Amino acid sequence: MTAADFRPPRWLRNAHLQTVLGSSGMRQWMGEHQLAATGAITTAHLLDGGGGVRLQGLHSAMPGVEARGLALLLHGWEGSADSGYMRLTAASLLEKGFEVFRLNFRDHGGTHHLNSGLFHSNRIDEVVHATSDIARRFPLRPLTVGGYSLGGNFALRLALRAPTAGLAITQVAVICPLLDPARTMDAMETGMPAYMRHFEGKWRRSLQRKRELFPQQYDFDDRVLGLRMRPLTRWMVERSTDYDSLESYFDGYSLAGDRLARLEVPASILMAADDPVIPVEDFASASLSPCVDLQISPWGGHCGFLENGRLQGFGEQWLAQRLAACADTMAD
């Protein structure tokens, strides 16, 4: 499967329609039911994120089936291991013979109580450490990684760190990964206001939950929660990170420029030219390693890639096939 295979009907080629329907309640319902229909056994696990950090995730495996490998899936910002696209992708991978681990980032998926510190996008060290813990608990090979949006950014940074971390990641496949945080912020501020309101609302609820759990550490009032995305991010950076400015924080998890030029793990990227959240121009200006296969579709919105009125997703099938192809290559 390539981006050229994605040809939705004309009425479904609108970027905003793709984006909104892609994360709709119907897709959430589809993910829940399709994953249950596989018959897989799913168990929750607390992982060692290093330095006392605890992360939580869900492992799914088909009973009585010898797995072809393990796929680690990483969700987008303010999503979770139980997001519709995560469950749908897990179901596709299980059907292809994989075991699947869906990791929740810190403060996602109802895990705010596990750590006192706030989530931020530069917490890659704990994801690397947790992945090492997953690899020890489930020593299946190949170990592959898939991700969406910010989870795609984490997946690519995880792959960059893999050689020095001793992680034998053999393939990465990501959809609409965030490359340049500063440009993405600009795009959201000048784009359709609904997207900004969506993310601001979810982040405010997350911060409220953190305040309820750790009131002595987080005594900010509702005026802080009323800030817009940029000033709220700056407030968080100044109080909860080691970065001295918003610009240095953005640069800390940026994959723009030549950062992906040194990637050694084979990676596939599926991007939509009409993504209303991640500017497609970021990919044209990035220097990519020869082991990166970048595919750009004219349509798809932000992590939508819906094929028809039944909301069947091309994206999760593409991602699962890309990771499964790695197992086929190793078997040969």
Stockholm file with secondary structure:
# STOCKHOLM 1.0

chainA/1-332         MTAADFRPPRWLRNAHLQTVLGSSGMRQWMGEHQLAATGAITTAHLLDGGGGVRLQGLHSAMPGVEARGLALLLHGWEGSADSGYMRLTAASLLEKGFEVFRLNFRDHGGTHHLNSGLFHSNRIDEVVHATSDIARRFPLRPLTVGGYSLGGNFALRLALRAPTAGLAITQVAVICPLLDPARTMDAMETGMPAYMRHFEGKWRRSLQRKRELFPQQYDFDDRVLGLRMRPLTRWMVERSTDYDSLESYFDGYSLAGDRLARLEVPASILMAADDPVIPVEDFASASLSPCVDLQISPWGGHCGFLENGRLQGFGEQWLAQRLAACADTMAD
#=GR chainA/1-332 SS CCGGGCCCCGGGCCHHHHHHHHTSHHHHHHHHHHHHHTTCEEEEEEEECSTTCEEEEEEEECTTCCCSCEEEEECCTTCCTTSHHHHHHHHHHHHTTCEEEEECCTTCSSCGGGCSSCCCTTTHHHHHHHHHHHHHHSCCSSEEEEEETHHHHHHHHHHHHHHHHTCCEEEEEEESCCCCHHHHHHHHHHSCHHHHHHHHHHHHHHHHHHHHHCTTTCCCCHHHHTSCHHHHHHHHHHHHSSCSSHHHHHHHTCCCTTGGGGCCSCEEEEEETTCSSSCTHHHHTSCCCTTEEEEEESCCTTTTCBCSTTCCBHHHHHHHHHHHHHHHHHHC
#=GC SS_cons         CCGGGCCCCGGGCCHHHHHHHHTSHHHHHHHHHHHHHTTCEEEEEEEECSTTCEEEEEEEECTTCCCSCEEEEECCTTCCTTSHHHHHHHHHHHHTTCEEEEECCTTCSSCGGGCSSCCCTTTHHHHHHHHHHHHHHSCCSSEEEEEETHHHHHHHHHHHHHHHHTCCEEEEEEESCCCCHHHHHHHHHHSCHHHHHHHHHHHHHHHHHHHHHCTTTCCCCHHHHTSCHHHHHHHHHHHHSSCSSHHHHHHHTCCCTTGGGGCCSCEEEEEETTCSSSCTHHHHTSCCCTTEEEEEESCCTTTTCBCSTTCCBHHHHHHHHHHHHHHHHHHC
//
